[in-house]
Amino acid sequence: MLTNRSCKKLLGGLAIIASGGVVWAQYISADTYTRYELLAPETHLKFEVVSGTQAKADSPAENFSPTAKYIKVYLTHPIPERGEYRLAIIKTYKDDKSYYSEGDQIVFKRPLSIPRNSVVLPLGYEIVSCSVATQVLREADGRLKLAFVNAGSGGSLEVAIRAKKLKSVPPAVVGGSSLLEVER
């Protein structure tokens, strides 16, 4: 027979169990994330090291020390008038074994052990195949983003993505990312 006191104990025990579930869900949403932005095979991110004097000549409104050195990066896509672009340079690497051309396709193939990943294709490329379940989104600038989760228990997810260049570049999406509608 359930009394008022035993019901309070039962509800208290359920609250403790439920709160444990919330902590677990928070961990999943805050885990590590890697984003790979692929350049078209014929594209190289151009940059140079310049003096503070040269940086000041390029951007007179900014405050550059004339004796310091700065990295001048030439972006792969334009910035809208009165727009702004923030750039985080984490690392750039070239690995012919994990990103290469094969015929008329580009191939991104590598094991990924980070829990959440995304790969952004170069502008004007479409997906031919992907070896893992993925959510496909179109970025605001028209590039396709493949987002996926490594649900394994600490192991690597073997990812192989093939893409090919479209005959025409799709228009940019107004208002940011949106789910891609696939038409064949």
Summary of the structure (lengths in Angstrom):
residues: 184
radius of gyration: 23.6
end to end distance: 63.2
largest distance: 84.2
contacts: 397
relative contact order: 0.15
helix: 18%
strand: 33%
